[in-house]
Amino acid sequence: TDSLIGSRYIQGMTNALNLQEIDQEQALNLTKFFIQSQQNIFLFGRRGTGKTEIAIQAAKECGLKINYINLSVIERNDLAGYPDMSRPGDIINFKSPYFLPKLTPNTKPDSIILFDEVDKVQPEITAPLLEILLFKKINGLNINVVSCILTGNLANEGAYSNQISSALLDR
């Protein structure tokens, strides 16, 4: 058993995050299931157990493009965008980040976003990350995403980790 997976759909609490220990094959199959169901999934585990590679392999096997974002180096403006000061008026609009895939009208999403190192995310990232997880949008604009996969290390293994927002874990 090399990986842990967190989901409100898996029964059996083994700790405070509702994690259940599974092996890599089970993690791959569950990740593909969540992608095909257009749901988000969190993969937690010890360093070096293959969480990121499982996510990449699952997306490839589902025939989807992969957008990788390392949350440990992202700041709020990187994810939420910068104010567009060129627009007239009193309402501030934000320019969407270039690395988030835009969804063009009348097309179906064909990619996943892999948010790596979710345990190292800064608290100010929570709001834009929630918008992506809940609505598949950023600043109200649709993004090209079928599903989001979030990976993180276990806090008890001595890695630098932040407490993960329960709002994120519920999504």
Secondary structure, 3 states (H helix, E strand, C coil): CCEEEECCCCCCCCCCCCEEEECHHHHHHHHHHHHHCCCCEEEEECCCCCHHHHHHHHHHHCCCEEEEEEHHHCCHHHHHCEECCCCCCCCCCEECCCCCCECCCCCCCCEEEEEECHHHCCHHHHHHHHHHHHHCEECCEEECCCEEEEEEECHHHCCCCCCCCHHHHCC
